[in-house]
Amino acid sequence: MSDLEDSLRQVRACQICATALSHGVRPVLQVSDTARILIAGQAPGSKVHVSGIPFDDASGDRLRDWMGISKDVFYDAQHVAILPMGFCYPGTGNSGDLAPRSECAPAWRQSLLDHMPQISLILVIGTYAAKWHLGSRQEKTLTATVKNWENYIEDGLLPLPHPSPRNNIWLSKNLWFEASVLPALKKQVAELLQ
């Protein structure tokens, strides 16, 4: 058994937040030591919790469109890794899904990242992923961070808003995103998948 397989076995058996997860524990991630692209998302939603397949929802459809790839490529762990900030569905609050559980990333994230040496591009999706991957380099708002994406791309980081349909208003107010960020994203992804 490889070190990565051992880490995955431990993640899948994790019970760190079990008492806080009313829907139960079901870690959802996709990793490989050959993947070149990493999607650093937030946490699985309710539909993904049921299916056990990352981004198996409207957000995933939009993200695949942004990346310019098919489902087959997206779900090929040899090329694309998916490592959310929280591996389990955190439940729903007053204004949507709750934040990723704060215990998850410190317990597992770095050890899994250490087993993926081929990663050349990290899609940093949302504020929780930005806090972890960009740290003090991020701007005061996610919008400003995404707008200044060129400040991060040389380091293999590309900040993105969440592709959720809940962000349709944000997308309609920030047309620069589709005009400048998405072509760069598609170009980077295509080059890494060649």
N, C-alpha and C positions, 0 to 999 in steps of 0.2 A: 504494500500500500504506500503511495507517495505521500509526501508531507501535505500536499494540497488536498488529496482525498481524505487524509486523516482530519484535517481542519474542517472540511465539509461535513464529515461524519459528526464531529463535535458540534458544529453549528446546527445541524438538523436535530440534534438531541438536546439543544439548549432549552433551559427552563428558567433563565434569569428573570424574565418578566411574566412568567406564567400566571401569577396571581393577579396581575394588572390587566391581562388581556381577556376581556369577557367573551370574545369569540374564539379563544383558544390559540395555541401556539402552532404556527405553520410558517416557518421561514421560507421565503421565496427569493431565490437568487440564481444566477447563472455565471459560473466562473470556469476558467481554463488557463493553463500556464502558457498557451499559445495565442490567446486573444490579443489583438492590437488596439481595440477600441473598448473603453470602459464607459458604461452609462452609470453615473452616480446619481441615482434618483432619491426620492424622499422615503416612502414606505408603500407597501402594497395597499391597494384599495379593497373594498369588499368583494368585488367580482374576482380580482386576482387571488384573494384569500380562498375563495371557493375553488377556482380552477387550479391554483398552484403554479400558474404560468405567468411570468413577469410581463407587465404591460399588455395583458390580454383584455384590453378594453379600448375605449375611444381615444384615450391618451396615447396608447401604444400605436394606434392607427396613425395619429397625427405625428408622433415621433418618427415612425418609419418613413412617413412622407417627407418630413424635414430632412432626414438623413439620406433620402433617395434610395432606399433599399427595400427588398421584399421581406416577407415574413420568414422565408426559408433562410435568408442570410442573417436576419436579425436574431433568429433563434439558433444559429450555429455558434455554439460556445467556443469553438476553435478560433472564431474571429471576433465575436462580440461578447463581452462580459457585462453582466448587469448586477450591480452591487449597491442596493439602496442603503440609505443611512439607518433605516430600521428594517429588519428582515420580515417582521410580522405585521399584519394589519393592526393598527393601534386603536381602531374603533372610530366612532363618529361623535363630534361635538356639536355645538350650536351653529357653527358656520362651516361645516364640512368635516372632513376627516381630521382626527387629532394629529398632533405632531408625532414624528417617529419617536419611539421610546429612547430615552437618553442613555440607557444602559447598553444598548446594542453596539453602537459604533466603537466605544472604548474597549469593549470586550473582544470584538472580532475583526474590525475593519483593517487595521494595519497588518495583522498576521495574514489575512487573505490577500491584501495588496502586495505583500512581500513575495507571495507565490505566483505573481503575475508579472514577470520581468519584461514581457514584450509589449506592455501597454505603451502606446505612443500618443493616444488622444483620450482625454477624459472629458466626457460631456457632463458638465456640472449643472444639474437641474435643480433649481429652487434655492431658497435661502439656507436650508440646513446643510445641503451639500456644499454650497458656497462657503459657509462658515468653516467647514472641515478642510476643504481643498484649497481655498484661497486665503483663509485666515485674515490677517490684517491688511492684505492686499485688496480685499473687496471694497467697493464703494459703499456709500451710506445707504443706498437702496439697491434692490436687485435690478431694477430698471437701469440704473446708472452703471452697474457692473456689467450687464449684458451689452449696453450701448458701447462700453469701452472694451469689448471682447478682444480687440487687437492687442491690448496690454497683456493678455494671458496666453494667446495662441502659440507664441514661440516656446512656451513652457509645456505645450501639449495639453492645455486646459481651455475649454470653451464653455463659458457660462451661458445657460439658457433659462428661459422661464419654463414653468411646468407646462407640458403640452395638453393639459386638461381642457375640455370644453368650457370649464369655468373661467378660463383666461381669454375667451373670445373678445371681451371688451378691451382687455389690455392689448391684444393683437391688433384690434381695429384702431386703437389710439397710437400705436407705435409701428407705423408702416415701414419705418427704417429697418425693422427686424427682418421682415421678409425680403426687403431689397438688398441688404448688405450682409446680414449674418447667415441666412440660409444658403446662399450660393457658396459662401466660404465653408460652411459645414459640409455640404454635399461634396465639394471638391476634396476636402480633407478625408472624408470617409471613403470616397472612390479611390483615392491614392493609396490608402492603407489596406484596402481590400484587393488590390491588384495582385 
